Amino acid sequence: MATAAQDVARTLKALGTRRVFALCADQTNSLLDALSGEGIPVVGTRQESAAVHMADGWARATGEPGVAIVGAGPGYANSVTGFAVSQSAATPVIVIAGQPPLHTRERNGHQILHQADITRTLTKWSQEITSPAIATEFVCRGFAMATSGKPGPVSLSMPLNVLDGDPKASVYRPVRHNWWPHDSSAMRGPEIDHALELLKSARNPIIVIGGGAWWELKRSDLAAIARQLRMPVFTTELSRGLIEDDGQICFGYAHPSFNRTFREIPASDLLILVGTEMNLHTGAPARNLIGRSARILQLHRDAGQIGIGRPTDVALIGPLKSALEALADGLAPSVTEHYQPWLDHIRKRYAAHREEWNALKNRHAGGASGEIHPMQVCASLARHYSEEVRVIIDGGDFVHWPRLYLPALSPGYWMDGAEIGALGASLPVGIGAQLGSPAQQTWVFIGDGGIGFYGFEISTAVESRLPLKVIIGNDSCWGVERRLQRKQYGRTVATDLPDIQYHALAQSLGARGLLVEDLGKLDSAVDEMVESDGPFVLNIRIARDAGRPLMD
């Protein structure tokens, strides 16, 4: 007998799914078997949220929707953090979850939860599929929902009797669409004219490229348009690396806490948001980051993201490439020449701020205290850093040093944990990204607190023989909370962590691992890590209370 599980597997294949991340469960075994029958590889994980994070990393690296499969009840509840990170990062992730038969609802059955309700506020669409006949339809609609407008996660819960049921009444056939078309018709209309008027009157414009651009714009297209416009560019979210942090056109992270050069934005008279929206770091009045008289031009595919937090003067809703090309082609060189003094000013500020970093690096180079400072870790790794190396940044204090020190060089090769701030997610995100779009190496920066969440996924990296390098900044504490508690209360509570041999744990899982306690051995340890094949965990004892940069 044909089953809905087989229909779903065929549908996923027809929609272009090349790999699935899953933790096996009673309710989804039939689907996993059907996927195997369709030749779709399944990457097994050690925790449900890790499967969602890996699908998220896959989507970030490939530009394709990521697919995860999790179990019911507590398994589904475990996946919630994965939904939250995907929603914050705006990545298209489809999670198919098992579920007990719906007729057992409200009857004290095994692993029963109202799963769709749990994630309704964490997804673009969260549904329970009640019949085998509609399984294919809901999967297709889920892909469309996840990839339309501002991307995001979708949850589809499928009861066991639905997956194993006969879909003979179904007449729905999947059609694969081109989710992220780079080519589109030219944008015209009065809004373009209004936008051009804003550009012509501006003298100090700034462009902020956000995550939405990653799905639509090619690296070569964006660089050419940015140089034609001659405006300073900053990037954020998934767009990091879509245009290189070169200090000439692009000046790094569009975040005042991660980039001192971005703090020049109060002097800007026009903020151009491309594929992103206002958030608390740019639009909050208390920040005074954007001048009250500054004008705002927003380019976005999703009308629901226009004017969040602060009114937009002009909005261009539609394909980003067409909108940018219309603006670039509509400006005469005599107009963009007016931006040159402002561009030169930003270049000088960027160069000065990089010199500050060099001075800070030299200050910590001696190691007089005998401790290893996070800046020394960055400087040692920088000897091997290139556009062929992918960087994944976790949450916490230690990771802010590489976040600020290492520039974004390539699209899909510089990722962080998104504004949701989930600790530990960088490890499974890095695994998914490396599987989706292999880099020469993927470096995961994480603290000794963060590694506790998904540390056993190192075994997943081992199984796939991934060149995943995990750099742990180990200060035996929850560094952020220790710093904040000491500042506010003068003492700490529950911030210390035990002395765990994370490198030995990695070795027990089949990876290579090394402990570094001596600054004099740091470079050789980094060299050994970079030169090794397969997963490697570098457990570095760093100075306590090193804090984070730019705490002013």
Number of C-alpha atoms within 10 A of each C-alpha: 7 11 20 27 28 23 24 24 25 20 23 24 18 15 18 12 17 17 22 24 25 29 23 22 17 12 22 26 18 20 24 23 14 20 23 13 13 15 13 18 15 19 19 18 24 17 20 26 28 31 31 37 31 33 36 34 32 32 26 34 27 18 19 23 26 31 27 27 29 30 27 25 18 13 20 25 17 16 24 16 20 26 26 25 25 28 25 19 24 25 30 32 34 29 29 25 27 29 32 23 18 17 10 11 14 10 8 8 12 13 14 18 18 14 21 19 12 14 22 14 13 22 25 21 19 22 18 21 22 16 18 25 21 17 25 26 18 17 25 20 14 24 23 18 20 25 23 15 17 23 24 27 34 30 27 23 25 29 24 22 19 25 28 21 17 19 22 12 10 16 11 14 12 18 9 15 11 8 16 15 12 15 11 11 9 12 19 12 8 8 14 19 15 15 22 19 12 19 26 16 13 20 21 23 26 27 21 22 29 22 24 27 26 23 24 19 22 15 17 10 15 18 17 13 17 19 15 16 25 22 27 26 28 26 27 22 24 26 30 29 25 29 27 23 21 14 18 19 22 27 26 28 27 25 17 17 17 20 21 19 23 23 15 17 22 16 15 19 21 25 22 23 22 24 27 25 25 19 12 12 16 18 18 14 14 8 12 13 20 23 16 10 10 17 20 23 23 25 27 25 22 19 14 12 17 23 17 13 14 15 14 18 15 21 21 25 20 16 24 23 25 19 22 22 19 18 18 21 13 16 16 12 13 9 17 18 15 17 21 17 12 20 22 15 13 26 20 15 18 23 15 13 15 16 12 12 16 14 12 14 19 13 13 16 15 14 14 10 9 12 17 26 25 25 26 24 22 19 19 17 20 13 11 13 19 15 17 15 18 28 27 27 27 27 24 24 21 32 23 22 23 20 23 20 19 18 22 29 23 20 21 25 28 27 29 24 21 20 14 14 15 18 21 26 30 30 34 30 31 33 29 31 28 25 21 22 18 19 21 15 21 25 27 27 30 28 28 28 22 22 25 13 16 19 20 18 22 28 19 20 28 19 16 13 14 23 23 28 28 27 23 25 28 29 22 19 20 19 25 16 17 20 21 14 15 12 11 9 9 10 11 15 10 9 15 15 14 9 11 12 13 22 22 17 17 25 17 12 19 19 24 21 22 20 19 20 16 14 22 13 11 20 17 13 19 20 14 14 24 19 10 13 16 20 27 28 25 25 25 27 21 24 18 18 15 17 20 20 19 13 7 4
